């Protein structure tokens, strides 16, 4: 009965979602485009949300110089951490208000963009705390003018309805989902990703792959989400290893930013699944980088799905040249999963996540279950035991049977 309820909820949500005001951010080609829009909107003061790594590397300087030359007052929040917290948002919000800002620019990876989304949500709904906006459509009101400038190629947060925020006290992650969270504008500058260390290139890239795969194999696809997901996966298979091995390969970096954007566009309509639910539970508890968690968890979950996911996984394998029309469905699916294991190994991504405590697993499984059900339209609806099985495998590298 519980699974029937979940499927009915997902079907109803899929039908209802077709009338929602979906949008994609307008893509810009230069900082000058940002300045032009700020002038048109009459914005003279804004908040830049970023992190210490961006600032220490000087990756913010050109943007700040352009803004200040255009006589735009800039307030900087650079304390975003890898899994942004409610405390991050509240501190950044205080700076936004003190600076009398009317726009937000997120400069960084998915963490900076999610933090900026949290600030925007608090501006839109000043009487609501982040905890009260968890779930679906709790923001509703328009965000301030919002630009995203991604410096990684993975999260896709620059085009999604979601922001994932950590409560540093309870160690839970809150997923806020609302169409108003989609940035108004996005600026892709692949040169900003050139200095990304190999570890971040690999894990953010596998994060994008996870987004596209979960979107494609789920039950809430439309024609366009399938197209976006397949194109993202093809670009990742073509370019991720090249970007990892040669960080200065601009073509590979450009392809990966496009892939992350397309994967984000796919899952923002088709949703993610159990991989993300488990990833959020683990990273909220232990601070595990989100992309790393997804990369490690992904093949375990796909294996557990079994025959329920074989057909869409065969279609993905076919699209990237791992299977042809004569390849049996189960063989193509298994070949795709095996290739994920191989990609992880080539990029030194481990088979397990260090630091997981066995005693924590029951409560973490409960948190993952709460996120996944009834919303995520997954091939197989997991129960508590299923969640625990995956977490035990991730804890010991698959030794648990």
N, C-alpha and C positions, 0 to 999 in steps of 0.2 A: 504493500500500500504506500509505503514511504517513497519508493522509487517511482510509482505512478504519479504521486503528488509532484515530485521533482520534475518529471517529464511534462506534466500538465502546466506547471508554472513556467517552464522554459518555452513551451509552445505559445503560451499566452503572451509572454514577454516578447518573443520573436514577432508575433503578429502586431503587438502594440508598438514595437520599436520602429516599424516601417513608416509610422506617421510622425516620428520625432524629428526635431529640427537639426539633422546631422549636417555638419559642415567640415571643410578642411581648411587649414590655415592658408592664407595667401603666401606664396613663396617669393622671397626677395632675393636679389642677386648681389647686394652690396650694403655696406653701412650707410651709404648715401641714401639708399631707399628707406632705411629706418628714420634717418633725419627728416626726409621729405614728409613722411607720414606724421611724425611728431609735430612738425610745423603746421600741417594741414589740420591736425586735431587740436592745435593750440596748447600742446603740452609743453610746459617749461620746467618741470621737475619730475624726476622719475627715480625708481629704485632698481638697482642692478643686484640680482641674487646670483651668487656664485660661491666658490669655495676657495680655501687657502691654496690648494695646488694650482688653480688657475692664476691666482694673484702672484704667487711666488714665481711662476713661469713667465709672468708678464703678458699673458695671453689676453688680458683685459685692456691693455694700454691703448691700442689703436681705437677701440670702441670709445673709451673715455675721452681720448683726444678729440675724436670726431664730435662727440656730444658737447663737450665744453666749448669747442670752437663754434658750435652752433648755438651757444648760449643756453644750453639746457643744463639745469642744475642736477647733479648726480649724487645720490646717496648709495653707498655700497654696503651690502651685507655679504660677508665672505666666510661665514662660519657654518655653512651647510656641511653636514657630515654624510657618509656614504648611504646610510639609511636615514633620511631626514626625519627629525623629531618634531613633536608639537612645540617643544621649547624653541627649536630653530625658527619655526613659523611665528611664534609670538614675539620673539626678539626682532625678527625682520619686520613684522607688522608695526612694531613700535617705531622703527626707523622710518618706515613708509609714512606713518602719521606725522612724526616730528618734522620730516622733510617736506610735508604738504605735497606729496607726490600724487600724480594722476595717471601714471603708467608704470609697468613693470617689465624689465628685461631679464630673462633667465639666460645666463651664460654658463654652460657646463654640460654635464651629463644628465641622466635621468633624475638623479638626486636633486640637483639644482632646479630642474624644471618642475619636479613635483613639489619642492619647497615653495617655489614661486606660485604654483597653483594653489597651495594652501593659504598663502598670503592673500591672493586674489579672492579666494572663497571667503576669507574672514572679512575682507573689505566689503564684499558684496552682502554678507550676512553678519554684521558686527555683533549681533546679539546671540549668535550661535557659536559654540565651541566646536573644535575639530571633531571631538567624539560624537557630537550631535549630528554631524554631517556624514557620518559613516553610512555606506550603503548607496542606494539609488536615489538620485534626484532630490537631494536635500539642500542644494544650493539654489538652483532655479534662476535667481536674479543675475543680471549681467555682471561680468567681471570688469575690472579696469582694463584699459588698453594694454594688451599683453603680447610681447614678442618672445620667441624662443630662438636661441642661437646654440644649437647642440655642438659639443666638442667631442662627443663620442658617437659611435654608430651602433646602437643596440636597443636602447629602451623604447624608442618610438614615442616617448612622452610628448614630443613636440606636435603630435597629431592626434593624441588620444583624449578620451573623456575621463581618464583615470588619474588619480594621484594616490600614492601609497605612503602613508605617514606612520611613524613608529611612536608609540607611547613609551617613553624611556622609563617610566615607573612600573607599568604593568608588563612591559616588553611585548605588547601586542602590536600588530600592524593594523591600521585602519585604511581600508580602501574606500575612497570617495569617488563616486561615479556620477558625472553630470555633463551634459552636452555643453554647458556654459564653461567648462574647464578647458575646452579646446583652445589653444592659443590663436590669436587673431592673425598673427604673422609669424613666419619661420624664415630664418636666414641660414642657408647651408654654405659654409666655408670649409671645404675639405682640408685646406692647409692647416686649420686649427687642430685636426686630428693627427697630423704627421708626427708630432712628438709624443703621441700616446704610447706608453710602455706596452710591450708585447702581451703581458698578462691582461691588461685592460682591453687591448684590441681583441684578444681571443674570447674573453668572457662576455664582453658586451656584444660581440658578433654572434656568439652562441645564444645569447639572450634574444637577439632579433630572430634567429632561427626558431627558437622555442615559440616566440609569438606567432610566427607564420604557420608553424606546424600545428599548434593547438587551435589556431583559428580554422585551419583547413580541415582538420579531422573532426571538429565539433559538429553539432547538429543544427546550428543556427546560421549557416552560411546563406549568402545570396550570391548571385553571379559575380558581382564586382569583388566581393571579399575573396572568392576563390582565385580570381585573376590576380589580385594584389598579392595574395599569399604565395602562389606559385612563382610569380615573377620575383618576389623577395627571396625565395629559397634558391632559385636559379642564380641570382646575383651573389648570394652568400657562398654557394658552392663554387662559383667562378672566382671569387675575389677574397674570401676571408683568409685563406692560407697565404695568399700573396701579401695581403696587408700585414699579416702577422710576421712573415719572414722578412719583408722589406717595407718598413713603416713609411718610407718616402715615396712609395708608389701611389701617385696622385690618382691614377685611374682606379686602382683598387679601393682607395679611400673614398672616392666619389661614389663608386658602386655600392660600397657598404652603407654610406649615408642614405642613398636612395633605397636600399633594401630595408634599412631600419624604418624609414618613413612609410614604405609600402606595408611592411609587417604591422606597424602601428595602426595604419588605416584599416587593415584587415581585422585585427583583433578588437579594435574599438567598436566594430559592428558585430563581429561573430563571437567575441569573447575568448578568454583563455580557458584554463582547465585545472585539473588536479596537480599538474606540475607547479603551477604558480601558487596554488593554495598551500602546498607543502613548503615551497620556497619561502613564501612570506612568513609562515610560522617559524621556520628555522632562522631566517635572517633577523626577524624581530627579536627572537630569544638570544641569539649569539652574535649578532652583528655581521653575519656572513654576507659578503657582497652578493647582491641579487643575481647578477649575471653568472657568477660562479655557481651559485646554488641551482639555478635553472639548468646549467650545462651538465652538472653532475646528476641531477634528478631525472632529466628528460629520458634517457634510454631505459632506465628502470621502469618508469611509468608506462612507456610505450610497449615494453615487453609484457607487462602485466595486463594491458588492454587486450592482448591476444587477437583473436579473430575479429573482434568487434571493430578494430581499427585497421585491419589488413587491407581492405579495399582502398581507402583514401591514402594509406601509406604506399601502396603499390602505385597509385596515380602520381604521388610525389616522386617516387623512385623512377618512374617512367619519364617524368618531366626533366629530371636531371641526368638521365642517361644511365641509370643503374639497372634498368629493366627495359625490355622491349615487349612487343605484343605477344611473344611466345612464352614469356616468363610467368609461371604460376603466381597467383595473387599472394599466397603466403610467402613464397620465396622472395618476391620483390619487396614486400614489407620488411622481412627479416634482413634483407640486404641493406635497406635504408637504415634500419636501427644499427646494424653492424658498422655502417659508415659513420654514424654519429660517434660510436665508441672510438673508431679510428681517428676521426678529426680531433676529438678530445685528447687522445694519446699524443698525436703529433704536436699539439699545442701545450703539452704538459699540464693539462687539466686532469686532476686526480679522479679516481673512482669513488672516493669518499670525502666527506666533509669532517674535518677535525673538530673536536671539542663537544660533539653531541653527547649528552648524558642520557643513559638509558632510562633513568628515573624520570626524566622530563618528557619522554615520548608520549605517554598517555594524554597529558594536557596539551602538548603540541598537536597531537592528532585531532583532539577536540577543536582546537582553533582552526586547523586546516579544514575540517569538516564543516565548521560554521561558515567559512568563507565560500567553500565550493558549492554547498547545497543550500537551497534548491536552484541557485542561479546558473552555474556553469553547465553548458550543454555538452557534456563530455561523452565519449563513446561508451564508457562504463561508469556508472555512479558508484563511487567508493563509499564504504562504511568505515567505522572507526578502526576495525581490524585491518582493512586494506591500507589506510593511511599509516598505521603503525608498521606494517610490513615494509613499505617503501622507506620509512625513516630508519628502520633497522638496517636495511640494505645500504642506505647512504651513510650510516654510522660506521659500518664495518667493511665497506667496499664490496658488497654483494655476497659475502660469505654466509649471511643469514639465509636460510631456506624456508 
